[in-house]
Amino acid sequence: MLQGDVSFSIDRQKFEADGKWDGLKGYLTNSKLPKNQVIENYAHLWRIEQAFRISKTDLKIRPVYHRLQCRIEAHICIAFVA
C-alpha cells in the first residue's frame, strides 16, 4: 500500500534503445553445429524436456536387482520402451 504523493518517470532514451530488441531471439552455444541446425534443435527442446519429465515421474523401473552396468542399462531401456 502506497501512501502520500507517488511520482514516476520514464527514461525515453532507454525505452527507445530497448525497443530495438523487440521480436529478436538469440542463441548462445558452445556447439560446433551450423547455426540453422542449432535453431532447429532448439525448436525440438520440448521433446527432450518431456522425455526427462516422463523418466522422472512415469517410468517405473524399481526394483533393480542387477549389479552389472550393462544389465542395469538394459533393464532401464526395456522399462522405457515398455
C-alpha positions in Angstrom: 0.0 0.0 0.0 1.4 3.4 -1.0 0.7 6.5 1.0 1.4 10.1 0.1 2.4 11.5 -3.3 3.8 9.0 -5.7 5.6 10.0 -8.9 7.4 8.2 -11.6 9.2 9.0 -14.8 10.2 7.1 -17.9 13.7 7.4 -19.4 12.7 7.7 -23.0 16.2 7.2 -24.3 16.5 3.8 -22.6 12.9 2.9 -23.7 13.7 3.6 -27.3 17.0 1.7 -27.1 15.3 -1.3 -25.6 12.7 -1.3 -28.4 15.4 -2.2 -30.9 15.5 -5.7 -29.4 11.7 -6.4 -29.6 11.0 -9.6 -31.5 14.6 -10.8 -31.6 15.7 -14.0 -30.1 19.4 -15.0 -29.6 21.1 -18.4 -29.1 24.3 -18.9 -27.3 26.0 -22.3 -27.6 29.4 -23.9 -27.5 28.4 -26.4 -30.1 30.2 -26.8 -33.4 26.9 -27.3 -35.2 25.9 -24.9 -38.0 23.6 -22.1 -36.9 20.5 -23.4 -38.8 20.9 -26.8 -37.0 21.2 -25.2 -33.6 17.9 -23.3 -34.2 16.2 -26.5 -35.4 17.4 -28.5 -32.4 16.2 -25.7 -30.0 12.8 -26.0 -31.6 12.7 -29.6 -30.5 13.8 -28.9 -26.9 10.2 -29.5 -25.6 10.5 -33.2 -26.7 13.7 -33.6 -24.7 12.2 -31.9 -21.6 9.1 -34.2 -22.0 11.3 -37.3 -22.1 13.1 -36.2 -18.9 9.7 -35.5 -17.2 8.5 -38.9 -18.1 11.7 -40.6 -16.9 11.4 -38.8 -13.6 7.8 -39.5 -12.9 6.1 -42.1 -15.0 9.0 -44.5 -15.7 8.6 -47.2 -13.0 11.9 -49.2 -13.1 12.2 -50.2 -9.4 13.2 -52.6 -8.1 16.5 -53.2 -10.0 18.2 -56.4 -8.9 21.2 -56.2 -11.3 24.8 -55.5 -10.4 26.5 -55.1 -13.8 26.2 -51.8 -15.6 25.2 -53.3 -18.9 22.3 -55.2 -17.3 21.1 -52.1 -15.4 21.2 -50.2 -18.6 19.3 -53.0 -20.4 16.7 -53.0 -17.6 16.1 -49.2 -17.9 16.0 -49.5 -21.7 13.3 -52.3 -21.5 11.3 -50.3 -19.0 11.5 -47.2 -21.1 10.4 -49.0 -24.3 7.6 -50.8 -22.4 
